[in-house]
Amino acid sequence: MAVWNLDPGTYWAYHEYLLANQPPEGKRWAMVDRLVRFAREAGVGPIEKLRSHVTSGRYEEAVRATAAAAQQAGVESTPILVIDGRTVSPLDAPGRTRRLLDQAASD
């Protein structure tokens, strides 16, 4: 959220960089210094203002609310799609995803 609010033009580059460089799941890695380093390496600026936004706690409530809404919707991983009220992971179930999309498009 901090990257989007401070430098929205670089958000998707940061997002892609983050996904390409994050350590394996299960490792605790999303620490401030690493997130800021990833942002710098992805071309996000201003870096010190970004660090301030991340450490200030200004996004904590929004993150908690989003996580709670995702959990309530049955979202356990990303990417995830909700098609006609059904949750599906396109990477785990590509055939089911295609069928649901085709069905939704024909309705």
JOCOR-V725511 format. One record per residue. N is the residue number from 1. RES is the residue in one small letter. PHI is phi in radians with two decimals (NA if undefined). BURIAL is 1 if it has 24 or more other ideal C-beta (glycine too) atoms within 12 Angstrom, else 0. Layout:
n & res & phi & burial
N & RES & PHI & BURIAL
N & RES & PHI & BURIAL
//
This chain:
n & res & phi & burial
1 & m & NA & 1
2 & a & -1.11 & 1
3 & v & -1.10 & 1
4 & w & -1.02 & 0
5 & n & -1.30 & 0
6 & l & -1.56 & 1
7 & d & -2.58 & 1
8 & p & -1.02 & 0
9 & g & -1.16 & 0
10 & t & -1.84 & 1
11 & y & -0.98 & 0
12 & w & -1.20 & 0
13 & a & -1.12 & 0
14 & y & -1.11 & 1
15 & h & -0.99 & 0
16 & e & -1.11 & 0
17 & y & -1.10 & 0
18 & l & -1.04 & 1
19 & l & -1.13 & 0
20 & a & -1.28 & 0
21 & n & -2.03 & 0
22 & q & -1.24 & 0
23 & p & -1.15 & 0
24 & p & -1.01 & 0
25 & e & -1.02 & 0
26 & g & 1.68 & 0
27 & k & -1.64 & 0
28 & r & -1.42 & 0
29 & w & -2.36 & 0
30 & a & -1.40 & 0
31 & m & -1.63 & 0
32 & v & -0.93 & 0
33 & d & -1.03 & 0
34 & r & -1.22 & 0
35 & l & -1.09 & 1
36 & v & -1.18 & 1
37 & r & -1.09 & 0
38 & f & -1.02 & 1
39 & a & -1.08 & 1
40 & r & -1.04 & 0
41 & e & -1.15 & 0
42 & a & -1.55 & 1
43 & g & 1.59 & 0
44 & v & -1.40 & 1
45 & g & -2.66 & 0
46 & p & -1.32 & 0
47 & i & -1.12 & 1
48 & e & -1.17 & 0
49 & k & -1.19 & 0
50 & l & -1.06 & 1
51 & r & -0.99 & 1
52 & s & -1.09 & 0
53 & h & -1.11 & 1
54 & v & -1.16 & 1
55 & t & -1.44 & 0
56 & s & -1.29 & 0
57 & g & 1.47 & 0
58 & r & -1.10 & 0
59 & y & -1.83 & 0
60 & e & -1.02 & 0
61 & e & -1.15 & 0
62 & a & -1.12 & 0
63 & v & -1.16 & 0
64 & r & -1.05 & 0
65 & a & -1.12 & 0
66 & t & -1.15 & 0
67 & a & -1.10 & 0
68 & a & -1.14 & 0
69 & a & -1.13 & 0
70 & a & -1.11 & 0
71 & q & -1.09 & 0
72 & q & -1.10 & 0
73 & a & -1.45 & 0
74 & g & 1.53 & 0
75 & v & -1.38 & 0
76 & e & -2.00 & 0
77 & s & -2.74 & 0
78 & t & -2.20 & 0
79 & p & -1.32 & 0
80 & i & -2.49 & 0
81 & l & -2.15 & 1
82 & v & -2.04 & 0
83 & i & -2.04 & 0
84 & d & 0.89 & 0
85 & g & 1.42 & 0
86 & r & -1.84 & 0
87 & t & -1.55 & 1
88 & v & -2.52 & 1
89 & s & -1.69 & 0
90 & p & -1.10 & 0
91 & l & -1.40 & 0
92 & d & -1.46 & 0
93 & a & -2.41 & 0
94 & p & -1.08 & 0
95 & g & -1.13 & 0
96 & r & -1.12 & 0
97 & t & -1.03 & 0
98 & r & -1.05 & 0
99 & r & -1.07 & 0
100 & l & -1.13 & 1
101 & l & -1.15 & 0
102 & d & -1.08 & 0
103 & q & -1.12 & 0
104 & a & -1.14 & 0
105 & a & -1.21 & 0
106 & s & -1.50 & 0
107 & d & -1.31 & 0
//
